Amino acid sequence: MPLPRGKKAASTAGSRLPKLSAKATENQEEASQVKRSTSPPQGAPKKRTAFIDITNAHGVHISLPGRKKEAAKKQAKKASSTSVSAKNPSNLKKSSSVSSEGTTAEKERTDVKEEEEEEEVVLVVEEEKPGVKQEEVQSDAAAPVEELVAAAPPAVCKVPAHLLKPHIPEEFDIDSQNTEDCFMCPEYAKEIFDYLKQREEKFVLCDYMPKQPSLNPEMRAILIDWLVEVQENFELYHETLYLAVKMTDHFLDQTPVHREMLQLVGSTTMLIASKFEERSPPCVDDFLYICDDAYKREELISMEANILQALSFDINIPIPYRFLRRYAKCVNAGMDTLTLARYFCEMSLMDMDFVPERGSLLASACLLMALLTKDLGGWTPILQFHSGYQTSDLAPLVRRLHAMLSAPPDDKLRAIRNKYSHKVFFEVASLPLVDSDVLENALCQ
């Protein structure tokens, strides 16, 4: 019930606390305000009142002439800052307790001043002494670390076998002469071609014509002959032609194609190969033009997506042309000999019987046949080392190549023969083939 005016409430048993005076109440409220300003909220990390220098900036030494006086002042200032840092635990304790004699503003100004003194980075400037090198000047903070590193035993790291650099005998080293040419990759050339030879196992094909009810080997040969003309007209690299043929074979091995769409497949693979090999590949409209506008733009783009999905976007297929240039370098073959081997290799693209052959084996057989045609010797030890094949491994394939080239030419398929009958290619298509007896004697050795 409300109390009558002029009477005081009787104190109960639960309210027997001494009453605070007005001054004591003000001091208590002031202390609570200070506590709220200095102590962090519950669960939050404690506030660091001062940061010490955790970098190596205090140990950086820069020598500049005529700065001795400034160096002495900086050194004294560094000593004072070090003493302040040494007293850091007491500073933390001091900042956590609030004195009743000072106000909150004065305490905050004191803390800020101490933080600025301790956060200051001291840069010691010394004059360079004669006979003392800059490398010998080390900071005190880095010395213990170097001692620990020196005392620690060296870690033994064993290189895996597949990462070891292959040993190449001096007489078989063909890359050391290109040490100044970074584009030849002399340090990794042997490993690169070993890797390509390993990848060949992933792209081995078989005779896929039984899977194609609408196609036959003659239609494929006509397509390859047309792709050679496309490569010449667009002045594309030979690598682009070989890669386009490989992608065509891999796509036909997985997907049945109607004969009316075969040219679309060939032009699309040439477009993909151009994007992979060429610096400035032809555009889509160029390939539509060479097809006499028989296909629409949407059809070519759709076929491109289908081919890439069928190949799982793995189009870095090892081609024989790369191995051929590598192996010709082993015997320092001239450009005319290399061109003759390229002619044999390009003729094999049209024959369905050579589709299952690995690129490195086909390149070795073409080079051996060119060497025998030019009477430049047989398969030397350096070629055995870099190719991994012996003469006995190449003999069956060389005989098949000789039989293919000895057969009467087809008048409908003249693109490769006309191409290599030009003076630019040393007219190698008109050279007579090696005699069968000479070939057999060389292969039996």
Secondary structure by P-SEA (a helix, b strand, c coil): cccccccccccccccccccccaaaaaaaaaaaaaaaaccccccccccccccccccccccbbbbbcccaaaaaaaaaaaaaaaaaaaaaaaaaaaaacccccccaaaaaaaaaaaaaaaabbbbbbbcccccccccccccccaaaaaaaaaaccbbbbbccccccccccccccccccccccccccccccaaaaaaaaaaacccccccccccccccccaaaaaaaaaaaaaaaaaacccaaaaaaaaaaaaaaaacccccccaaaaaaaaaaaaaaaacccccccaaaaaaaacccccaaaaaaaaaaaaaaaccccccccaaaaaaaaaaaacccaaaaaaaaaaaaaaccccccccccaaaaaaaaaaaaaaaaccccccaaaaaaaccccccaaaaaaaaaaaaaccccccccaaaaaacccccccccccccccaaaaaaaaac
